[in-house]
């Protein structure tokens, strides 16, 4: 499938890129606009940039497939089917794809030769729920959330019994030991580290309203403390998000009214500084392109992109 990049507004500056604070102006480009680069998904999630191949991967969760968009040709095609209803994706520090699988109820790694290695599927003898989103820290540890969203029905996985609470986990890169990092988050969803890795942010998606929590990461790199709410979403629905090199949080947003659909951008202190209006709810996003300055937004049926004047932090 080939789809020419479609600029949504046809105008520079793009009226869909909206500054709500003066600090947002330096993060965006007046000669860049939101483009729709791919369509045809049923529920697009978990985008990840593969820089050495110059392509984007994402999960089409209900359709049980991973999709690929090529930056050079503009073509989109199926990368993997079946994907075990894959959701979140990232790459480790060796460039290997790390994937959260709803149907497999596990976290896997795709090796450079294409083999799939199971990294985590049980904790204390019980099956994980449906790993949702994942990041890799600079020490190689893999952190992921495990809500039950993929086992509540047959749309994004298969209905099954929940054996464990919804936790945030850390997988040790040396021992393979799985540890619970946070056990009291209601529906842990998207997660990301601050650029200096001194903070971990987690979306609490079953709180009312939804919260974005922040934890301090202790010097040992594997202990969290100081849990607090960075912001509450009020009527909005934050899902997946990533952090830029200046510590700003770019959050997928939507569900409620059309005015909520798109991306909201927050300062490291939790102040809303800008938004990107999209015609669909944005579930998740990532930074990519040659200089990690292109924002890719997985939004229901489509993938949108926007060049920005910052870069994504490593590890997302």
C-alpha positions, -999 to +999 in steps of 0.1 A: +000+000+000+013+034-009-002+066+004+013+100-004+018+121+027-012+143+031-009+177+049-040+180+069-045+218+068-024+227+037-012+258+056+020+270+073+020+276+102-004+248+108-034+259+128-036+224+143-004+231+163-015+253+191+007+271+217-009+274+251+023+289+267+052+309+253+076+280+260+059+259+234+069+282+205+105+271+206+095+234+203+076+237+170+084+248+135+064+274+116+071+257+082+060+222+093+025+208+093+007+176+105+007+150+078-013+118+075+012+092+063-007+059+067-042+046+072-061+013+073-056+003+109-084-006+133-066+005+165-031+018+159-008+016+189+028+013+200+048+032+173+085+027+173+111+042+149+138+019+133+164+044+123+189+021+107+162+009+083+144+043+080+110+028+088+082+030+114+066+000+130+033+001+149+007-024+163-027-027+148-040-045+179-075-059+169-062-069+135-034-089+152-006-075+131+025-052+132+026-027+104+055-010+087+058+024+069+089+031+048+103+066+049+119+064+015+090+049-006+061+060+016+047+024+013+029+007+041+027-031+045+022-058+070+054-065+090+042-094+111+010-114+112+000-128+136+015-106+162-002-121+193-022-089+195+009-068+201+005-034+217+035-014+230+069-016+212+103-001+217+139-010+209+166-019+233+201-004+234+213-030+209+185-021+184+164-051+190+126-048+189+109-053+223+072-060+222+043-063+246+019-090+236-018-091+247-025-126+234+008-141+245+005-123+278+042-117+276+071-094+266+092-106+237+124-095+219+130-099+182+166-108+176+186-095+147+182-128+129+144-126+133+140-151+161+116-142+189+128-146+225+104-146+254+116-122+281+088-123+306+055-141+308+051-151+345+056-135+379+059-158+409+044-186+388+014-167+377+007-155+341+010-118+334-022-100+324-015-083+290+017-062+289+008-028+275+037-003+271+074-007+275+106+014+278+143+004+281+166+022+305+202+030+298+213+001+321+195-023+298+166-030+322+132-033+306+102-016+323+067-023+314+031-019+325+007-049+328-030-039+330-057-065+322-070-047+290-062-075+267-079-102+287-113-086+293-127-096+259-119-108+224-112-075+206-076-068+217-067-103+228-087-132+243-109-132+274-091-149+303-088-149+341-067-122+357-040-139+378-020-109+390-027-074+401-020-047+375+017-038+382+046-019+368+076-043+363+113-041+359+131-069+341+168-072+350+190-074+320+216-097+336+196-121+358+162-120+340+146-114+373+112-097+372+104-072+400+073-052+408+082-015+408+048-001+415+018-021+427-008+005+435-014+022+401-049+019+389-047+006+353-010+014+346-007+023+309+019+045+291+053+050+308+085+069+302+116+081+319+128+117+321+160+123+300+182+120+331+163+089+342+157+103+377+120+103+372+095+076+359+062+088+346+032+064+344-004+070+332-029+058+357-057+050+333-084+037+356-083+066+380-112+091+377-100+114+363-070+098+347-037+109+363-002+110+351+019+099+380+056+107+386+080+086+408+115+095+418+141+069+407+166+062+435+203+062+429+203+024+427+183+027+395+157+001+406+138+017+435+109+041+432+098+067+458+079+099+461+048+090+442+028+120+432+003+133+406+020+154+379-013+163+364-049+150+362-065+148+328-099+161+338-121+152+308-092+139+287-078+105+282-040+103+282-027+070+269+009+065+256+035+093+257+072+101+252+096+127+265+118+150+246+154+159+254+143+189+274+120+168+296+087+179+281+060+152+279+042+146+246+010+127+254-015+109+232-049+123+241-086+120+233-119+103+238-148+126+248-152+154+224-134+161+191-116+191+207-098+166+230-084+145+202-047+147+194-016+153+215-011+174+246+023+187+256+033+193+292+064+209+308+085+187+332+066+205+360+032+193+346+021+226+330+001+223+298+020+243+272+006+232+238-014+208+218-017+192+184-052+188+171-059+156+152-091+143+136-088+111+157-079+102+192-041+096+196-033+065+215+005+066+215+034+083+198+072+083+193+100+104+180+119+093+149+135+104+117+172+110+111+175+134+140+147+121+162+128+154+155+098+139+137+068+130+159+049+100+148+013+097+162-007+065+162-043+076+161-071+051+159-071+042+122-042+064+110-006+074+115+002+112+115+036+129+116+049+164+125+084+177+123+093+195+156+121+217+169+132+193+196+144+156+197+131+126+215+150+113+245+167+080+242+150+048+255+115+053+241 
